[in-house]
Amino acid sequence: MKKAIGRNILIVLCVWVLSACGGLSTNAAGLTPTATAVDTGGAVSSPTAIVSTEMVAPTGTADSTQAVVSTTDTPQAVSSKLAPGHIMAPGTVEPLQLPTLTAQPQAITCTSPAVLTPAETEGPYFKSGSPEQSALGGNLPGAKLTLTGYVLGVDCQPVAHAMLDFWQADASGTYDNTGYTLRGHLFTDASGRFQLETVVPGLYPGRTEHIHVKVQAPGGPLLTTQLFFPKVAQNDTDGIFDSRLLMTVQPAGNNFTATYDFVVALK
Ligand code: FE
């Protein structure tokens, strides 16, 4: 009798142990759990890094940036390929699509070694995550401005697929700090040229007319600077103004065209 009771207790214990272990190895659907995703914060630490599902572009996102991100890229190289707001899984291979520009190209005026474009303060109104767009003005009031130019290295060679992230005030001197009006990033084409359609920004207290921009060659450091307009009286009283950042501006009817070539470090 005692042997029978002991055997039953042993059987119950075995069943309980197996049940408990089985509960750890399967989920409610009876499937083996997959590895837990880890958000690496955009940095790729090693080729075997576990990739967060948050880094995979959702289907149907508007971001059409095309780039190749290798799992062996350094974080800096990855960030250069991933413009603000761009989300792409490391290891993703997409065909590189460079923009087709409508403005006529200008000759490059550059003497090697060229001087790096000066940096300027970012100011209080930068917002990360700007959409990829080269036409910012829409139907906003104010004079239209078409800005074109090149991104060059100090050797005066054009830099293809350099990123430029623009933000500016509207014609009344007001920033959109809740949305992305007059904010957008774009890329240079195969010849290192970019084109931005926008409006001439207005003045706001203490500042002359200016356009903010961040520029980055693939794999290079991020340059934060500002562009200025010639013949604006407030240039003389704005402590941030730098004549090396003056665009060449031409009237075009009621609107304007402007050019500026950036010189950036490549690494
Ligand atoms: Fe500003």
py3Dmol code that shows the C-alpha trace and the ligand (Angstrom):
import py3Dmol

protein = """\
ATOM      1  CA  MET A   1       0.000   0.000   0.000  1.00  0.00           C
ATOM      2  CA  LYS A   2       2.775   2.434   1.017  1.00  0.00           C
ATOM      3  CA  LYS A   3       4.656   1.553  -2.200  1.00  0.00           C
ATOM      4  CA  ALA A   4       1.543   2.333  -4.268  1.00  0.00           C
ATOM      5  CA  ILE A   5       1.064   5.728  -2.583  1.00  0.00           C
ATOM      6  CA  GLY A   6       4.748   6.560  -3.063  1.00  0.00           C
ATOM      7  CA  ARG A   7       4.587   5.638  -6.777  1.00  0.00           C
ATOM      8  CA  ASN A   8       1.495   7.842  -7.283  1.00  0.00           C
ATOM      9  CA  ILE A   9       3.191  10.802  -5.590  1.00  0.00           C
ATOM     10  CA  LEU A  10       6.236  10.277  -7.847  1.00  0.00           C
ATOM     11  CA  ILE A  11       4.034  10.190 -10.968  1.00  0.00           C
ATOM     12  CA  VAL A  12       2.228  13.394  -9.911  1.00  0.00           C
ATOM     13  CA  LEU A  13       5.569  15.140  -9.323  1.00  0.00           C
ATOM     14  CA  CYS A  14       6.886  14.075 -12.749  1.00  0.00           C
ATOM     15  CA  VAL A  15       3.744  15.292 -14.498  1.00  0.00           C
ATOM     16  CA  TRP A  16       3.966  18.641 -12.664  1.00  0.00           C
ATOM     17  CA  VAL A  17       7.646  19.122 -13.563  1.00  0.00           C
ATOM     18  CA  LEU A  18       7.067  18.293 -17.268  1.00  0.00           C
ATOM     19  CA  SER A  19       4.056  20.584 -17.349  1.00  0.00           C
ATOM     20  CA  ALA A  20       6.039  23.441 -15.849  1.00  0.00           C
ATOM     21  CA  CYS A  21       8.931  23.013 -18.322  1.00  0.00           C
ATOM     22  CA  GLY A  22       6.540  22.791 -21.254  1.00  0.00           C
ATOM     23  CA  GLY A  23       5.001  26.088 -20.196  1.00  0.00           C
ATOM     24  CA  LEU A  24       8.338  27.801 -20.618  1.00  0.00           C
ATOM     25  CA  SER A  25       9.117  26.361 -24.007  1.00  0.00           C
ATOM     26  CA  THR A  26       5.923  27.220 -25.807  1.00  0.00           C
ATOM     27  CA  ASN A  27       3.658  30.193 -25.989  1.00  0.00           C
ATOM     28  CA  ALA A  28      -0.100  30.296 -26.065  1.00  0.00           C
ATOM     29  CA  ALA A  29      -0.090  29.388 -29.732  1.00  0.00           C
ATOM     30  CA  GLY A  30       2.121  26.421 -29.061  1.00  0.00           C
ATOM     31  CA  LEU A  31       5.001  27.985 -30.992  1.00  0.00           C
ATOM     32  CA  THR A  32       8.561  28.369 -29.861  1.00  0.00           C
ATOM     33  CA  PRO A  33       9.108  32.032 -28.959  1.00  0.00           C
ATOM     34  CA  THR A  34      11.391  34.000 -31.243  1.00  0.00           C
ATOM     35  CA  ALA A  35      14.302  36.108 -29.998  1.00  0.00           C
ATOM     36  CA  THR A  36      13.198  39.280 -28.259  1.00  0.00           C
ATOM     37  CA  ALA A  37      13.771  42.367 -30.431  1.00  0.00           C
ATOM     38  CA  VAL A  38      16.268  44.845 -29.071  1.00  0.00           C
ATOM     39  CA  ASP A  39      16.131  48.487 -30.094  1.00  0.00           C
ATOM     40  CA  THR A  40      19.713  49.421 -30.856  1.00  0.00           C
ATOM     41  CA  GLY A  41      18.782  53.047 -31.201  1.00  0.00           C
ATOM     42  CA  GLY A  42      19.867  53.093 -34.802  1.00  0.00           C
ATOM     43  CA  ALA A  43      23.416  51.981 -34.061  1.00  0.00           C
ATOM     44  CA  VAL A  44      24.704  48.776 -35.567  1.00  0.00           C
ATOM     45  CA  SER A  45      27.215  47.392 -33.126  1.00  0.00           C
ATOM     46  CA  SER A  46      28.109  44.211 -34.937  1.00  0.00           C
ATOM     47  CA  PRO A  47      27.021  42.107 -37.885  1.00  0.00           C
ATOM     48  CA  THR A  48      25.140  39.848 -35.493  1.00  0.00           C
ATOM     49  CA  ALA A  49      23.264  42.625 -33.759  1.00  0.00           C
ATOM     50  CA  ILE A  50      19.623  41.825 -33.145  1.00  0.00           C
ATOM     51  CA  VAL A  51      17.513  44.306 -35.051  1.00  0.00           C
ATOM     52  CA  SER A  52      14.514  45.905 -33.521  1.00  0.00           C
ATOM     53  CA  THR A  53      11.345  45.632 -35.522  1.00  0.00           C
ATOM     54  CA  GLU A  54      11.014  49.374 -34.863  1.00  0.00           C
ATOM     55  CA  MET A  55      13.847  49.934 -37.330  1.00  0.00           C
ATOM     56  CA  VAL A  56      12.013  48.307 -40.206  1.00  0.00           C
ATOM     57  CA  ALA A  57      10.172  50.722 -42.440  1.00  0.00           C
ATOM     58  CA  PRO A  58       6.441  50.056 -42.233  1.00  0.00           C
ATOM     59  CA  THR A  59       4.773  49.117 -45.472  1.00  0.00           C
ATOM     60  CA  GLY A  60       3.472  52.132 -47.303  1.00  0.00           C
ATOM     61  CA  THR A  61       5.622  54.746 -45.601  1.00  0.00           C
ATOM     62  CA  ALA A  62       6.151  57.891 -47.608  1.00  0.00           C
ATOM     63  CA  ASP A  63       9.910  57.736 -47.174  1.00  0.00           C
ATOM     64  CA  SER A  64      11.220  56.766 -50.575  1.00  0.00           C
ATOM     65  CA  THR A  65      14.900  57.205 -49.780  1.00  0.00           C
ATOM     66  CA  GLN A  66      16.861  54.460 -51.393  1.00  0.00           C
ATOM     67  CA  ALA A  67      20.098  53.331 -49.864  1.00  0.00           C
ATOM     68  CA  VAL A  68      22.055  50.289 -48.929  1.00  0.00           C
ATOM     69  CA  VAL A  69      22.824  49.799 -45.280  1.00  0.00           C
ATOM     70  CA  SER A  70      25.338  47.142 -44.436  1.00  0.00           C
ATOM     71  CA  THR A  71      25.422  45.454 -41.079  1.00  0.00           C
ATOM     72  CA  THR A  72      29.147  46.129 -41.094  1.00  0.00           C
ATOM     73  CA  ASP A  73      28.699  49.879 -41.470  1.00  0.00           C
ATOM     74  CA  THR A  74      29.846  52.028 -38.621  1.00  0.00           C
ATOM     75  CA  PRO A  75      27.080  53.941 -36.840  1.00  0.00           C
ATOM     76  CA  GLN A  76      28.338  57.109 -38.548  1.00  0.00           C
ATOM     77  CA  ALA A  77      28.128  55.522 -41.971  1.00  0.00           C
ATOM     78  CA  VAL A  78      24.653  54.263 -41.252  1.00  0.00           C
ATOM     79  CA  SER A  79      23.486  57.648 -40.008  1.00  0.00           C
ATOM     80  CA  SER A  80      24.765  59.252 -43.183  1.00  0.00           C
ATOM     81  CA  LYS A  81      22.641  56.922 -45.245  1.00  0.00           C
ATOM     82  CA  LEU A  82      19.672  57.349 -43.005  1.00  0.00           C
ATOM     83  CA  ALA A  83      18.550  60.913 -43.272  1.00  0.00           C
ATOM     84  CA  PRO A  84      16.434  62.339 -40.470  1.00  0.00           C
ATOM     85  CA  GLY A  85      13.233  60.436 -40.387  1.00  0.00           C
ATOM     86  CA  HIS A  86      14.488  57.622 -42.542  1.00  0.00           C
ATOM     87  CA  ILE A  87      13.994  54.171 -41.084  1.00  0.00           C
ATOM     88  CA  MET A  88      15.642  51.193 -42.675  1.00  0.00           C
ATOM     89  CA  ALA A  89      16.676  47.811 -41.409  1.00  0.00           C
ATOM     90  CA  PRO A  90      20.428  47.186 -41.481  1.00  0.00           C
ATOM     91  CA  GLY A  91      21.141  44.666 -44.190  1.00  0.00           C
ATOM     92  CA  THR A  92      18.313  45.992 -46.324  1.00  0.00           C
ATOM     93  CA  VAL A  93      19.357  46.347 -49.943  1.00  0.00           C
ATOM     94  CA  GLU A  94      17.386  48.834 -51.979  1.00  0.00           C
ATOM     95  CA  PRO A  95      18.285  50.319 -55.372  1.00  0.00           C
ATOM     96  CA  LEU A  96      19.785  53.761 -55.024  1.00  0.00           C
ATOM     97  CA  GLN A  97      17.460  56.304 -56.635  1.00  0.00           C
ATOM     98  CA  LEU A  98      18.890  59.748 -57.090  1.00  0.00           C
ATOM     99  CA  PRO A  99      16.691  62.753 -57.894  1.00  0.00           C
ATOM    100  CA  THR A 100      16.175  64.189 -61.350  1.00  0.00           C
ATOM    101  CA  LEU A 101      16.484  67.981 -61.170  1.00  0.00           C
ATOM    102  CA  THR A 102      14.624  70.413 -63.411  1.00  0.00           C
ATOM    103  CA  ALA A 103      16.871  73.467 -63.001  1.00  0.00           C
ATOM    104  CA  GLN A 104      19.738  73.986 -65.403  1.00  0.00           C
ATOM    105  CA  PRO A 105      23.092  73.023 -63.898  1.00  0.00           C
ATOM    106  CA  GLN A 106      25.604  75.737 -63.169  1.00  0.00           C
ATOM    107  CA  ALA A 107      29.332  75.465 -63.617  1.00  0.00           C
ATOM    108  CA  ILE A 108      31.223  74.512 -60.494  1.00  0.00           C
ATOM    109  CA  THR A 109      33.407  77.341 -59.249  1.00  0.00           C
ATOM    110  CA  CYS A 110      35.861  75.743 -56.876  1.00  0.00           C
ATOM    111  CA  THR A 111      39.608  75.808 -56.317  1.00  0.00           C
ATOM    112  CA  SER A 112      41.180  72.814 -54.617  1.00  0.00           C
ATOM    113  CA  PRO A 113      41.792  72.592 -51.738  1.00  0.00           C
ATOM    114  CA  ALA A 114      38.498  74.342 -51.058  1.00  0.00           C
ATOM    115  CA  VAL A 115      37.597  75.886 -47.713  1.00  0.00           C
ATOM    116  CA  LEU A 116      34.962  74.011 -45.735  1.00  0.00           C
ATOM    117  CA  THR A 117      31.578  75.740 -45.539  1.00  0.00           C
ATOM    118  CA  PRO A 118      31.417  77.445 -42.130  1.00  0.00           C
ATOM    119  CA  ALA A 119      29.190  75.987 -39.447  1.00  0.00           C
ATOM    120  CA  GLU A 120      26.497  78.085 -37.810  1.00  0.00           C
ATOM    121  CA  THR A 121      24.322  77.717 -34.777  1.00  0.00           C
ATOM    122  CA  GLU A 122      21.373  75.349 -35.144  1.00  0.00           C
ATOM    123  CA  GLY A 123      19.022  77.755 -33.394  1.00  0.00           C
ATOM    124  CA  PRO A 124      15.958  76.758 -31.409  1.00  0.00           C
ATOM    125  CA  TYR A 125      13.653  75.612 -34.203  1.00  0.00           C
ATOM    126  CA  PHE A 126      15.236  72.475 -35.676  1.00  0.00           C
ATOM    127  CA  LYS A 127      12.997  69.396 -35.686  1.00  0.00           C
ATOM    128  CA  SER A 128      14.309  65.944 -36.503  1.00  0.00           C
ATOM    129  CA  GLY A 129      12.310  63.599 -38.686  1.00  0.00           C
ATOM    130  CA  SER A 130      11.644  65.960 -41.573  1.00  0.00           C
ATOM    131  CA  PRO A 131       9.966  64.365 -44.609  1.00  0.00           C
ATOM    132  CA  GLU A 132      11.947  63.766 -47.768  1.00  0.00           C
ATOM    133  CA  GLN A 133      10.748  66.568 -50.020  1.00  0.00           C
ATOM    134  CA  SER A 134      12.387  69.175 -52.210  1.00  0.00           C
ATOM    135  CA  ALA A 135       9.329  71.427 -52.671  1.00  0.00           C
ATOM    136  CA  LEU A 136       8.588  73.166 -49.377  1.00  0.00           C
ATOM    137  CA  GLY A 137       6.674  76.280 -50.308  1.00  0.00           C
ATOM    138  CA  GLY A 138       3.382  74.827 -51.485  1.00  0.00           C
ATOM    139  CA  ASN A 139       0.751  77.534 -51.718  1.00  0.00           C
ATOM    140  CA  LEU A 140       2.239  79.665 -48.986  1.00  0.00           C
ATOM    141  CA  PRO A 141       2.251  83.418 -49.574  1.00  0.00           C
ATOM    142  CA  GLY A 142       5.511  85.097 -50.416  1.00  0.00           C
ATOM    143  CA  ALA A 143       8.063  85.185 -53.188  1.00  0.00           C
ATOM    144  CA  LYS A 144       9.058  81.775 -54.511  1.00  0.00           C
ATOM    145  CA  LEU A 145      12.702  80.780 -54.302  1.00  0.00           C
ATOM    146  CA  THR A 146      14.465  78.057 -56.264  1.00  0.00           C
ATOM    147  CA  LEU A 147      17.796  77.215 -54.654  1.00  0.00           C
ATOM    148  CA  THR A 148      20.265  74.992 -56.488  1.00  0.00           C
ATOM    149  CA  GLY A 149      23.868  74.098 -55.945  1.00  0.00           C
ATOM    150  CA  TYR A 150      26.407  71.373 -55.409  1.00  0.00           C
ATOM    151  CA  VAL A 151      27.773  69.532 -52.441  1.00  0.00           C
ATOM    152  CA  LEU A 152      31.539  69.281 -52.927  1.00  0.00           C
ATOM    153  CA  GLY A 153      34.490  67.812 -51.113  1.00  0.00           C
ATOM    154  CA  VAL A 154      37.567  69.929 -50.375  1.00  0.00           C
ATOM    155  CA  ASP A 155      39.017  68.440 -53.565  1.00  0.00           C
ATOM    156  CA  CYS A 156      36.141  70.161 -55.427  1.00  0.00           C
ATOM    157  CA  GLN A 157      34.703  66.817 -56.491  1.00  0.00           C
ATOM    158  CA  PRO A 158      30.866  66.638 -56.385  1.00  0.00           C
ATOM    159  CA  VAL A 159      29.359  64.371 -53.762  1.00  0.00           C
ATOM    160  CA  ALA A 160      26.468  62.213 -54.939  1.00  0.00           C
ATOM    161  CA  HIS A 161      23.686  61.288 -52.503  1.00  0.00           C
ATOM    162  CA  ALA A 162      24.716  63.872 -49.931  1.00  0.00           C
ATOM    163  CA  MET A 163      21.861  64.714 -47.586  1.00  0.00           C
ATOM    164  CA  LEU A 164      20.561  68.253 -47.064  1.00  0.00           C
ATOM    165  CA  ASP A 165      17.939  68.909 -44.388  1.00  0.00           C
ATOM    166  CA  PHE A 166      16.363  72.370 -44.683  1.00  0.00           C
ATOM    167  CA  TRP A 167      14.140  74.312 -42.283  1.00  0.00           C
ATOM    168  CA  GLN A 168      13.107  77.946 -42.324  1.00  0.00           C
ATOM    169  CA  ALA A 169      10.542  80.549 -41.333  1.00  0.00           C
ATOM    170  CA  ASP A 170       7.681  81.499 -43.647  1.00  0.00           C
ATOM    171  CA  ALA A 171       7.381  84.871 -45.328  1.00  0.00           C
ATOM    172  CA  SER A 172       6.083  86.416 -42.093  1.00  0.00           C
ATOM    173  CA  GLY A 173       9.052  85.128 -40.090  1.00  0.00           C
ATOM    174  CA  THR A 174       7.155  82.304 -38.369  1.00  0.00           C
ATOM    175  CA  TYR A 175       8.340  78.691 -37.980  1.00  0.00           C
ATOM    176  CA  ASP A 176       5.985  75.731 -38.029  1.00  0.00           C
ATOM    177  CA  ASN A 177       6.975  74.063 -34.765  1.00  0.00           C
ATOM    178  CA  THR A 178       4.100  71.606 -34.681  1.00  0.00           C
ATOM    179  CA  GLY A 179       4.256  70.215 -38.218  1.00  0.00           C
ATOM    180  CA  TYR A 180       6.785  70.130 -41.017  1.00  0.00           C
ATOM    181  CA  THR A 181       5.787  73.091 -43.157  1.00  0.00           C
ATOM    182  CA  LEU A 182       8.955  74.513 -44.731  1.00  0.00           C
ATOM    183  CA  ARG A 183      10.948  71.571 -43.430  1.00  0.00           C
ATOM    184  CA  GLY A 184      12.329  68.772 -45.568  1.00  0.00           C
ATOM    185  CA  HIS A 185      15.391  66.790 -46.475  1.00  0.00           C
ATOM    186  CA  LEU A 186      16.626  65.845 -49.926  1.00  0.00           C
ATOM    187  CA  PHE A 187      19.664  64.338 -51.615  1.00  0.00           C
ATOM    188  CA  THR A 188      22.123  65.394 -54.262  1.00  0.00           C
ATOM    189  CA  ASP A 189      21.871  63.661 -57.619  1.00  0.00           C
ATOM    190  CA  ALA A 190      24.537  61.618 -59.362  1.00  0.00           C
ATOM    191  CA  SER A 191      26.449  64.808 -60.227  1.00  0.00           C
ATOM    192  CA  GLY A 192      26.358  66.121 -56.663  1.00  0.00           C
ATOM    193  CA  ARG A 193      23.664  68.706 -57.379  1.00  0.00           C
ATOM    194  CA  PHE A 194      20.583  69.575 -55.334  1.00  0.00           C
ATOM    195  CA  GLN A 195      17.452  71.649 -55.926  1.00  0.00           C
ATOM    196  CA  LEU A 196      15.091  73.147 -53.368  1.00  0.00           C
ATOM    197  CA  GLU A 197      11.787  74.889 -54.079  1.00  0.00           C
ATOM    198  CA  THR A 198      10.693  77.138 -51.239  1.00  0.00           C
ATOM    199  CA  VAL A 199       9.703  80.707 -50.347  1.00  0.00           C
ATOM    200  CA  VAL A 200      11.835  83.634 -49.279  1.00  0.00           C
ATOM    201  CA  PRO A 201      11.806  83.603 -45.470  1.00  0.00           C
ATOM    202  CA  GLY A 202      10.720  86.668 -43.561  1.00  0.00           C
ATOM    203  CA  LEU A 203      12.470  88.512 -40.786  1.00  0.00           C
ATOM    204  CA  TYR A 204      11.895  87.789 -37.135  1.00  0.00           C
ATOM    205  CA  PRO A 205      13.202  89.721 -34.143  1.00  0.00           C
ATOM    206  CA  GLY A 206      16.969  89.790 -34.056  1.00  0.00           C
ATOM    207  CA  ARG A 207      17.470  87.822 -37.260  1.00  0.00           C
ATOM    208  CA  THR A 208      18.051  88.677 -40.863  1.00  0.00           C
ATOM    209  CA  GLU A 209      16.609  86.526 -43.675  1.00  0.00           C
ATOM    210  CA  HIS A 210      18.140  83.054 -43.484  1.00  0.00           C
ATOM    211  CA  ILE A 211      17.591  79.402 -44.280  1.00  0.00           C
ATOM    212  CA  HIS A 212      18.839  76.702 -41.907  1.00  0.00           C
ATOM    213  CA  VAL A 213      20.367  73.544 -43.320  1.00  0.00           C
ATOM    214  CA  LYS A 214      22.233  70.427 -42.231  1.00  0.00           C
ATOM    215  CA  VAL A 215      24.489  68.870 -44.872  1.00  0.00           C
ATOM    216  CA  GLN A 216      26.144  65.468 -44.772  1.00  0.00           C
ATOM    217  CA  ALA A 217      28.141  63.514 -47.318  1.00  0.00           C
ATOM    218  CA  PRO A 218      27.656  59.732 -47.124  1.00  0.00           C
ATOM    219  CA  GLY A 219      29.819  58.586 -44.252  1.00  0.00           C
ATOM    220  CA  GLY A 220      30.840  62.154 -43.396  1.00  0.00           C
ATOM    221  CA  PRO A 221      30.219  64.405 -40.407  1.00  0.00           C
ATOM    222  CA  LEU A 222      27.062  66.490 -40.178  1.00  0.00           C
ATOM    223  CA  LEU A 223      27.452  70.195 -40.979  1.00  0.00           C
ATOM    224  CA  THR A 224      24.886  72.541 -39.446  1.00  0.00           C
ATOM    225  CA  THR A 225      24.812  75.993 -40.986  1.00  0.00           C
ATOM    226  CA  GLN A 226      22.634  78.783 -42.418  1.00  0.00           C
ATOM    227  CA  LEU A 227      22.353  80.528 -45.764  1.00  0.00           C
ATOM    228  CA  PHE A 228      21.850  84.267 -46.154  1.00  0.00           C
ATOM    229  CA  PHE A 229      20.487  86.658 -48.768  1.00  0.00           C
ATOM    230  CA  PRO A 230      22.547  89.532 -50.177  1.00  0.00           C
ATOM    231  CA  LYS A 231      21.465  93.154 -49.917  1.00  0.00           C
ATOM    232  CA  VAL A 232      19.320  92.653 -46.817  1.00  0.00           C
ATOM    233  CA  ALA A 233      19.775  95.594 -44.436  1.00  0.00           C
ATOM    234  CA  GLN A 234      19.478  93.389 -41.350  1.00  0.00           C
ATOM    235  CA  ASN A 235      22.594  91.447 -42.409  1.00  0.00           C
ATOM    236  CA  ASP A 236      24.610  94.267 -40.860  1.00  0.00           C
ATOM    237  CA  THR A 237      23.000  93.946 -37.438  1.00  0.00           C
ATOM    238  CA  ASP A 238      22.617  90.150 -37.183  1.00  0.00           C
ATOM    239  CA  GLY A 239      25.467  88.735 -35.104  1.00  0.00           C
ATOM    240  CA  ILE A 240      25.068  85.315 -36.737  1.00  0.00           C
ATOM    241  CA  PHE A 241      25.363  86.607 -40.298  1.00  0.00           C
ATOM    242  CA  ASP A 242      28.447  85.402 -42.189  1.00  0.00           C
ATOM    243  CA  SER A 243      29.190  86.740 -45.674  1.00  0.00           C
ATOM    244  CA  ARG A 244      30.752  83.380 -46.605  1.00  0.00           C
ATOM    245  CA  LEU A 245      27.250  81.941 -46.431  1.00  0.00           C
ATOM    246  CA  LEU A 246      25.684  84.405 -48.850  1.00  0.00           C
ATOM    247  CA  MET A 247      23.749  82.825 -51.684  1.00  0.00           C
ATOM    248  CA  THR A 248      23.982  84.237 -55.209  1.00  0.00           C
ATOM    249  CA  VAL A 249      20.429  85.432 -55.796  1.00  0.00           C
ATOM    250  CA  GLN A 250      18.815  86.486 -59.078  1.00  0.00           C
ATOM    251  CA  PRO A 251      15.297  87.852 -59.599  1.00  0.00           C
ATOM    252  CA  ALA A 252      13.049  85.718 -61.797  1.00  0.00           C
ATOM    253  CA  GLY A 253       9.897  87.743 -62.401  1.00  0.00           C
ATOM    254  CA  ASN A 254       8.271  88.140 -58.994  1.00  0.00           C
ATOM    255  CA  ASN A 255      10.306  85.264 -57.671  1.00  0.00           C
ATOM    256  CA  PHE A 256      13.973  84.426 -57.206  1.00  0.00           C
ATOM    257  CA  THR A 257      16.565  81.840 -58.082  1.00  0.00           C
ATOM    258  CA  ALA A 258      19.603  81.302 -55.897  1.00  0.00           C
ATOM    259  CA  THR A 259      22.727  79.175 -55.933  1.00  0.00           C
ATOM    260  CA  TYR A 260      25.086  78.003 -53.239  1.00  0.00           C
ATOM    261  CA  ASP A 261      27.735  75.270 -53.271  1.00  0.00           C
ATOM    262  CA  PHE A 262      28.571  73.570 -49.983  1.00  0.00           C
ATOM    263  CA  VAL A 263      32.032  72.210 -49.261  1.00  0.00           C
ATOM    264  CA  VAL A 264      31.940  69.445 -46.667  1.00  0.00           C
ATOM    265  CA  ALA A 265      34.254  66.943 -45.067  1.00  0.00           C
ATOM    266  CA  LEU A 266      33.870  63.419 -46.406  1.00  0.00           C
ATOM    267  CA  LYS A 267      34.878  61.628 -43.179  1.00  0.00           C
TER     268      LYS A 267
END
"""
ligand_1 = """\
1
FE
Fe 16.105 80.757 -37.735
"""
view = py3Dmol.view(width=600, height=400)
view.addModel(protein, "pdb")
view.setStyle({"model": 0}, {"cartoon": {"style": "trace"}})
view.addModel(ligand_1, "xyz")
view.setStyle({"model": 1}, {"stick": {}})
view.zoomTo()
view.show()
